[in-house]
């Protein structure tokens, strides 16, 4: 009986080891999740970006990120006291990401969701340009493994400025295309919906990116919206096969 128990325990340990290792791979990563606006495309109030901020944060925790190493940002942080987001402005985000880089030794993740313009990402009353975002991330993350996801219209413009050997960049649209799903009654945008639906079920971030791109295309075809947003993906040579897996 003792021998059987030992064999069973050993088998369980072997089975669970990859799961534990995957979950631990992100324990020392730093992450920022930013909601940059609180309006629908019509200008009416909407929770679409803050909903995504909250639930993407939860999904990151589920795949092994430490809650203490994820900072959330909202234009109206006072509306979400239980979630304790910080104020969405460029300086606060940059300072917070720098602080995270000093308290962690793993990689960096930055997720931005908001409206977009041909000049950049809407961040409350300002526009976060590709050059500014690149400076923010370069200053804090340096040559660490870095994943940047930008969910907004025209977000493909960020790829050229942010692409680097140590980075994976995923955007919700081409530089000249809009994305969809930021109405008053939408829970999330199409792109954020696909991220939330696929994050835990994917194996790693490149796998997630491919699943999200397919998901967005299917959703846009189903809802007959056009022209298609065509999410963009850039995977640097140094991280193409080395980003940690969670599954």
C-alpha positions in Angstrom: 0.0 0.0 0.0 2.8 2.4 0.9 4.5 1.7 -2.4 1.3 2.4 -4.3 0.8 5.7 -2.5 4.4 6.7 -3.3 4.0 5.8 -7.0 0.7 7.7 -7.2 2.3 10.8 -5.5 5.3 10.7 -7.8 3.0 10.5 -10.9 1.0 13.4 -9.6 4.1 15.4 -9.0 5.3 14.7 -12.6 1.9 15.7 -14.0 1.7 18.9 -12.0 5.3 20.0 -12.3 4.9 21.6 -15.8 1.7 23.4 -14.6 3.5 24.8 -11.5 6.5 25.8 -13.6 4.3 27.6 -16.2 2.4 29.5 -13.5 5.6 30.5 -11.8 7.2 31.8 -15.0 5.3 35.1 -14.7 5.5 35.6 -11.0 8.3 38.1 -11.3 7.0 39.9 -14.4 5.7 43.5 -14.1 2.5 44.5 -15.9 0.5 47.6 -16.5 -3.1 47.5 -17.8 -4.4 50.9 -19.0 -7.9 52.1 -19.8 -7.4 55.4 -21.6 -11.0 56.7 -21.9 -14.5 56.3 -20.5 -16.6 57.2 -23.6 -18.2 55.2 -26.3 -17.5 56.2 -30.0 -20.7 58.3 -29.8 -19.3 60.3 -26.9 -21.7 58.9 -24.4 -20.4 57.3 -21.2 -19.3 53.7 -21.5 -17.6 51.1 -19.2 -16.1 49.2 -22.2 -12.5 50.1 -21.5 -12.6 49.8 -17.7 -14.4 46.4 -18.1 -11.5 45.2 -20.2 -8.9 46.6 -17.8 -10.5 44.8 -14.9 -11.0 41.5 -16.6 -7.7 41.3 -18.4 -6.0 41.9 -15.1 -7.9 39.0 -13.7 -6.9 36.8 -16.6 -3.2 37.7 -16.1 -3.4 36.7 -12.5 -5.0 33.4 -13.6 -2.0 32.5 -15.8 0.5 33.3 -13.1 1.1 37.0 -12.8 1.4 38.3 -9.2 -1.4 40.7 -8.3 1.1 42.8 -6.5 3.1 43.3 -9.8 0.1 44.4 -11.9 -0.8 48.1 -11.8 -4.1 49.2 -13.3 -4.9 52.6 -14.7 -8.3 54.3 -15.3 -9.4 57.8 -16.3 -11.8 57.7 -13.4 -10.1 55.7 -10.7 -12.4 57.1 -8.0 -15.2 55.1 -9.5 -13.5 51.7 -8.8 -12.2 51.8 -5.2 -12.2 48.1 -4.8 -9.9 47.7 -7.9 -7.6 50.5 -6.8 -6.5 51.7 -10.3 -4.1 54.6 -10.7 -4.8 57.7 -12.8 -4.4 57.2 -16.5 -1.9 59.8 -17.5 1.4 59.3 -19.3 3.7 60.4 -16.4 1.9 58.2 -13.8 2.1 55.2 -16.1 5.8 55.8 -16.9 6.7 56.2 -13.3 4.7 53.2 -12.2 6.3 51.0 -14.9 9.7 52.2 -13.8 8.8 51.3 -10.2 7.7 47.8 -11.4 11.0 47.3 -13.2 12.8 48.0 -9.9 10.8 45.5 -7.9 10.8 42.7 -10.4 13.5 40.9 -12.4 11.3 39.2 -15.1 9.8 40.5 -18.2 7.4 43.4 -18.8 3.8 43.4 -20.1 1.9 46.6 -21.1 -1.8 46.4 -22.2 -3.5 49.6 -23.5 -7.2 49.9 -24.4 -8.9 53.0 -25.5 -9.9 55.0 -28.6 -7.2 55.7 -31.2 -6.4 58.5 -33.7 -4.1 58.5 -36.7 -1.6 60.2 -34.3 -1.7 57.8 -31.4 -3.6 56.4 -28.5 -6.2 58.4 -26.6 -5.1 58.7 -23.0 -7.7 60.9 -21.2 -7.1 64.4 -22.6 -3.9 63.7 -24.3 -2.6 61.6 -27.2 0.1 59.0 -26.4 2.2 58.9 -29.6 4.2 55.8 -30.7 7.4 57.6 -29.9 6.2 58.5 -26.3 5.1 54.9 -25.7 8.3 53.5 -26.9 10.3 55.9 -24.7 8.2 54.9 -21.7 8.7 51.2 -22.3 12.3 51.4 -23.2 13.2 53.4 -20.1 11.5 51.0 -17.8 11.9 47.6 -19.4 15.2 48.0 -21.3 16.3 44.7 -22.9 13.9 42.5 -20.8 11.4 40.3 -22.6 8.5 42.6 -23.3 4.9 42.1 -24.5 3.0 45.2 -25.6 -0.7 45.0 -26.7 -2.4 48.1 -28.0 -6.2 47.8 -28.4 -7.5 50.9 -30.3 -8.3 52.2 -33.8 -5.2 52.8 -35.9 -3.0 51.0 -33.4 -0.9 49.3 -36.1 1.1 52.6 -36.2 2.8 51.5 -32.9 4.4 48.5 -34.5 7.2 50.3 -36.3 8.2 52.4 -33.3 8.0 49.6 -30.7 9.3 46.6 -32.6 12.6 45.2 -31.2 14.3 41.8 -30.9 13.2 41.5 -27.3 9.6 42.5 -27.8 6.3 41.1 -29.0 3.8 43.7 -30.3 0.2 43.0 -30.9 -2.3 45.7 -32.1 -6.0 45.7 -32.7 -5.8 47.2 -36.2 -3.7 48.2 -39.1 -2.2 51.8 -39.0 -5.0 52.9 -41.3 -7.9 51.0 -40.0 -10.4 51.3 -37.2 -11.3 48.5 -34.7 -14.8 47.8 -33.5 -17.0 47.4 -30.4 -16.8 50.5 -28.3 -20.5 51.4 -28.1 -22.4 52.4 -25.0 -23.8 48.9 -24.5 -20.7 46.9 -25.4 -19.1 45.0 -22.6 -15.7 45.0 -24.3 -14.4 45.9 -27.8 -14.2 43.1 -30.3 -10.4 42.8 -29.8 -10.5 42.9 -26.0 -13.3 40.3 -26.1 -11.0 38.0 -28.1 -8.1 38.5 -25.8 -10.2 37.7 -22.7 -11.8 34.7 -24.4 -8.4 33.2 -25.5 -5.9 34.3 -22.9 -6.1 31.4 -20.4 -6.7 28.8 -23.2 -3.7 29.8 -25.2 -0.2 28.4 -24.4 1.9 31.5 -24.6 1.7 35.1 -26.0 2.5 34.2 -29.6 -0.2 31.5 -29.4 -2.6 34.1 -27.9 -1.8 36.6 -30.7 -2.6 34.1 -33.4 -5.8 33.0 -31.7 -6.9 36.7 -31.2 -6.3 37.5 -34.8 -8.4 34.6 -36.0 -11.1 35.5 -33.4 -11.3 39.1 -34.5 -11.6 38.2 -38.1 -14.4 35.7 -37.3 -16.3 38.3 -35.2 -16.1 41.0 -37.8 -17.3 38.6 -40.5 -20.2 37.5 -38.3 -21.2 41.1 -37.6 -20.6 42.1 -41.2 -18.4 45.1 -40.3 -15.9 46.5 -42.8 -13.3 47.2 -43.7 -11.7 44.5 -41.5 -9.4 45.9 -38.8 -6.6 43.4 -39.5 -4.7 43.2 -36.2 -0.9 43.4 -36.5 1.7 41.2 -34.9 5.5 41.7 -34.6 7.6 39.1 -32.7 11.2 39.9 -32.2 13.9 37.3 -33.0 15.0 37.1 -29.3 11.6 36.2 -28.0 10.1 34.2 -30.9 10.7 30.9 -29.1 11.7 31.9 -25.6 8.7 33.7 -24.1 7.4 31.7 -21.1 4.4 29.4 -21.5 1.6 29.2 -19.0 0.0 26.0 -20.5 
